[in-house]
Every structure is written in structure tokens, then in C-alpha cells.
Amino acid sequence: MIDSAPTRPRHRVRVLVGLLAVGLVALAACSGTESSSGSDSGGADELRVTALSSRPEFVSGGDVLVEVRLPDGVRTDRSSTPVLRVGGAERPGVLVAEPDDDPSVWSGLVEDLPDGPSTITVDWDGRSGSLEVTNHPSSGPVFSGPHQEPFVCTTEELGLGAPVDDDCSIEPRYVWHHVDASGAWRPLPEDRVVPAGTRTVETPAGPVPLVVRTEARTIDRGVAWISVLDPDPTGEDWDPGSSGWNGDLLYRFGGGCGTSYSQGSPLVLSEPGLPPTLDESLLSRGYAVATNTLDTFQVHCNDVLSAEAAAMTKEHFVERYGVPGHTIGEGGSGGAIQQFLIAQNYPGILDASVIGAPFPDAMSMAPGVTDCGLLDAYYDTPEGSVLTAEQRTAINGHATDETCRSWVATFLEVVDPTVGCDLPEELVYDPVLRPDGARCTLQDSSVNVFGRDPATGFARRPLDNTGVVYGLEAFRSGSIDAEQLVALNEGVGSYDVDGRIQSARSRGATEELELLARSGRVLQGAGDSTRIPVVAVNTYGDPTGDIHDRWRIFSVRDRFERAVGGEATGLAVWTTPGGNLVGSALGGDVSERDRALDAVAEWLAALDATGSATTDDDRSQRLAETRPASAADRCVLPDGTEVSGPGVYDEGTPCAEAYPLAGDPRRAAGQPLDGLAARCELQPVESLETVGPLGPVQLDRLRAVFPDGVCDYTRPGVGTVPVEGTWRSYG
């Protein structure tokens, strides 16, 4: 049953603000570093006015939850209330102070903000404070840049009716479900009376019936769902204090890497026909659960848009339900990429992450993925077809040659501008028939992030394989001979601008590679990525051809360690045996996710007890000191034996022996584990270190393939510059 029941009255938000004062402090401490801190008040005697629901420059939907705090040492009997104005016009009744709240604090939801800049001023007892805010439409954009066009609405396919405008908007809908005695989700009857036999769960508020209210609405043009426990659904108001909410928000990120040009659909674990946030295990633990279709990477492989959708959805949650003590990300594969890059580039959205099937980022992975298409094409040639499966595996670098086939089958189309869009054919690019149509490549679908090539008008594409000697490690190990090495590199070309294989190698422009690194598209351990607790569950499926290969999380760990100059104290790596996870939304079973979530929750509680914030200089030390035993590095061996603690992954240990690291075509060409650079520095062909001999003729042939030289992986790659700043806007 879906209807348009109202949200709870605004005063309930204010009540919760008082109940969760610790959460407010944590949110303020986690604000980003390169823009407004949330308060424009400056002097020690002035009132401090802070935005709690979002960064003040990125307010959306016409409202913002604010807090007004007296200067240190000033107290009041609350016989008078501060006067709040927006643009000089008084807004009476907005600010309230709850009886149990800090006597020096008022808070309230400021509504009906105009689009664009506004000044919120507050006066009390001769003191004043102000806050500059900039409001954006609830349909966005906020910081992701101009909306993608064309764009297809999917609300009808999602069972939410036809959109009411060109931004795919719908009126908010609410639906209630309960879990019956058989353990099945059922919709509540029209009167919303809780049926007898409804399962009960233990919560911080005591035992409550497992009844859940889910809100569905459009935010940032995506469809967002928010589910909360609602044991008294017949009431007009949702009461956070008696609902059983544990005070934390679990935010779900879906996997994949797509270029749909659409509103999309969720790609997370849920039963057919049910909201994607209706997860009994999470809700019965007391978590509120939220997601947005734009936080499914298969919809849009654009981490900036993902961050914006998450920030806006969380903003709505804060304003309508309350300030969470913590926001914990959850998801795997493409969902892992989103969490890592959001923590790096938009700190403060997430306070911790539970990650499955860990991948670092799309940009540093793209070379090895696209190489698979080139190598597969070579294996279809007369020279390549004679290579055995073992030789192809050695050249590809994976545990099996099936892995490259899996990559080609699932994600290679992101280099082809003619396929992958969920658009009518007449809107899709064709080089002859529709040269101005939508191009379905990763870079063209995220043109705000990549920028345009003035020569073509298409998005810039940072692919490069100029000096890559494919199969170099296979040659060094004796898996292929010198002639096979040379023929391979003569036969492997690159992709032209339309994704067709050409004989020449491709060169990525230095400025384009530097831009992507500088803007944070490559995970480097910047921002909060090394400063929040992360448990990454890595299910070993390498021998089955699973693309979620084991070495990726160790590449992440290497990057984090380089960033902090020591141990990555906030990252816990868990390894479990398993099969092929291609197509899995989460990248692991729910029991492992729940165990990881419990570990993260314990870790966060310990951090809270110390008062530690992500901005603290000693954050790495605090993460190490508060890390519970439940969040130790952990490895489940194939026979079920569990080992954990420091050194569990060291060379020669049972886990390292049971689950060896493989690689990809770039690692098989000599690239190091961290794999940051899409383009390598070059050295003369003669400098190439090999084990087997290369004759004069073969060297001449390699010089023809590599006139500018071959990769020198002893040096940092081209464009490996540090991330510059956080909360970057593309508007």
C-alpha cells in the first residue's frame, strides 16, 4: 500500500536534535576542509549559527536545519528566544530549545528558502550571528555540474507512477510493511493496524513489532527510499524516541558501472517488489536505511553524481527524521568505488564503510579492463590463436583466462559510444546517422567531470597504452618466448574515439591525466578515506574468473599506507572463500556484511568515547587505539579455519598461500601493485630488463612498436599528482 501520508511535524526534528547532541558534534567535526565550515559567525562574543543538514553552500530543497549556540560561558534561563531572519524578514517560531537540550543551544528547520544565496541572521540579547547559505532545487544539480541530457524517467517501471515534470519528479509516497509469523514481509492493511503475530525485535527502545515505514521520493532526479522502524504506524507522527531507531543511518550503494542516461533502478539485495531499503537484518538492528538510484553505479558510473545524490538524500533524512549519530556506507564492487571516493573527495557524508568485493576506483582500473578487449581480439588472430589457455592467463595476469572474458562480457562496452545507454535508438550516437546523439561511454556520460576535447567535441578520454609491453612478465617467467612477445605487442593496438580497435597505440594527454588525479577520480587516500573505519570483505573467487579479484584491496591498502606514511589503521581486510560473484550487488553474503557492520559499530562507539574527529592530527593513532578485536584483519581458510590479527596476510602465511594474489594485463606488463597511473614514464627499449634474450631483429621490431620507448615502472606514472582539495564543484 502506497499513499501520500504526511511527514511528521517539524517539532519532532527539533526534539531529536536535542536527543542526539553527540551526533551533532560529530557531524560538525566531519565537515569538509576547502569550503564553508557551516558557520559564518566569527567573534568570540557572537552567536554561532551552523547548518546541520548540509554544507551551507550546498543546501537543497528550500530548507536547512540550523543550530544556534551561545558563546562559550554564556548561559540563559531561556526566558527569551533568539530572533531568526532570512534576508531581513523575521521567521518567528523556527528556533526552539528542548528541555533536555544544552541550555546554550536552539535549533530549527528554516524553510521556504529562495533558490540561490540567502543570509540567515540571528539576534539575541544584544548578540548576533549569521550564516550564508545557497539553496538549490531538490532536483539538483548542487555540485555535479549541469544535468545530463537526454535523461529517461523510470518512475513508472519502479511502480511509482508517471513523473510530474521534466526532472522525473514524483509526489512523495509512503508504504508500511511488517514481518509476519512466517518471516515474510507483508504490506500493512489500509487502517495500518499492526496484525497479530507480527514479529517483534529488541531495540534500544525495548521490544517493538517489526513494522517499517518506507518513504519514496525523487531527489537529485534519482528515486530515493528511506526505511525506518515504525512500531506505531497508526499515529500521525513518527517518534524517533520510541520507534526503536538506534540513531544511525545505513546508506546503501549499488554495484556495476553503467552509462544509462536514465533515472535507473536500484541494484542492491532486496526481494522483488519490495523497496530496496527493506532489509530485515539491518532494520531489526535498529538502523534507518536509505539509498538513491543514482547511488547505483550501474545507473551512472560517476562518483561525483553519486556523492551529490547521497549528500542530498542524507540532507532530507536529517531534516525529516533527525541527525544520525553516524552514517555508515554499505555496498560492494561499484558500491565500493563510490564509498572510497566519497570519503576521499566529499568527507563528512560517510562516517564509516562496510565494503564487499572491494574495487578502488574506475579510472585506475580502466586500463586493465580495456586491455582485456584488446587481448581478446588478438587471440582471435592467426598469431594469437595458437597461444594456450595457460599462456593467455600469464599474459592477462589473472588467475584464469576466464577473467578477461568476464570483463569483456560485463563492462567493456563503456568504451563503445553506441551501446549501453537506456535510451531510444534515435537518441543514441551513430557516427554516420546520429553524430550528435548521446555517446554511451564512461567519459561522455560524465562529461562534467572529464571535460570536452576541443578537437572532437566529445568528452576527454584518458586511456593510454603507449609504452605497455603486454606479456612482459609471461616472457620473463618463460610462459611465452621472445617471438610470441614481439608478435603480441605488434598485434595489440588500442581504441579509437568510437571504441573501435586500431593498430596504433593510444596516448593519454598529460593534462587530462593530471586533472583526473588532482580532482580525486583516482583513489589516493586523501580526504577521509584513511580517517574513517572501513571493513572490506573480500570473497575469493579468482580461480572462477570472478572480476572481483583479490589483489584490488591490497592495492587500496598500499595507497592508504603511502598516504599516511605508515600503517593504514582504519582499514580492516577480511578474506573468505567463495565462488563467482559477478552480478552480485553486495559482493559477499549477508552474514559477513552483518558481522562487519557490528565490528564497525563497535569501532565507532570507541572512537566517540575518545572524542576523536576525522580532522584530528592524531587520527591514525586513535583509529589504532580504538580498533576492536572484532575489526582485526581476518582470513577464513578453505577448510573453515579462521585466523586473524596483525600479519595474517604476510608472505608465507596460510592465508597468503591459500589465496594468492594475481593481477591484470597491466600488472602482467610490470605495473606495481598500487597501479595509480594510466600512463607510464618511458625508457628506451634497450633498457627493458628481460630474462630471455631478444635478438637484434626482435629489438628492431619492438622499436617500431615503441618508437618513444617502453614503460619504466620504477618511476611514478604521468599525471600522478596529489588530490587538491575536497568538495569540488563542477557547476
Buried (B, 14 or more C-beta within 10 A) or exposed (E): EBEEBEBBEBBBBBBBBBBBBBBBBBBBBBBBBEBBEBBBBEEEEBBBBBBBBBBBBBBBBBBBBBBBBBBEEBEBEEEEBBBBBBEEEEBEEBBBBBEEBBEBBBBBBBBEBEEEEBEBBBBBEEBBBBBBBBBBBBBBBBBBBEBBEEBBBBBEEBEBEEBEEEBBBBEBBBBBBBBBEEEEBEEBEEEBEBEEEBBBBEBEBEEBBBBBBBBBBBBBBBBBBBBBBBBBBEEEEBBBEBBBBBBBBBBBBBBBBBBBBBBBBBBBBBEEEBBBBBBBEBBBBBBBBBBBBBBBBBBBBBBBBBBBBBBBBBBBBBBBBBBBBBBBBBBBBBBBBBBBBBBBBBBBBBBBBBBBBBBBBBBBBBBBBBBBBBBBBBBEEEBBEEBEEEBBBBBBBBBBBBBBBBBBBBBBBBBBBBBBBBBEEEBBBBEEEBEEBBBBBBBBBBBBBBBBBEEEEBBBBBBBBBBBBBBBBBBBEEBBBBBBBBBBBBBBBBBEBBBEBEEEBBBBBEEBBBBBBBBBBBBBBBBBBBBBBBBBBBBBBBBBBBBBBBBBBBBBBBBBBBBBEEBBBBBBBBBBBBEBBBEBBBBBBBEBBBBBBBBBBBBBEBBBEEEBBBBBEEBBEBBEEBBBEBBBBBBBBEEEEEBBEEEBBEEEEBBBEBBEBBBBBBBBBBBBBBBBBBBBBBBEBEEBEEEEEBEEEBBEBBBEBBEEBBBBBEEEBBBBBEBEBBBBBBE
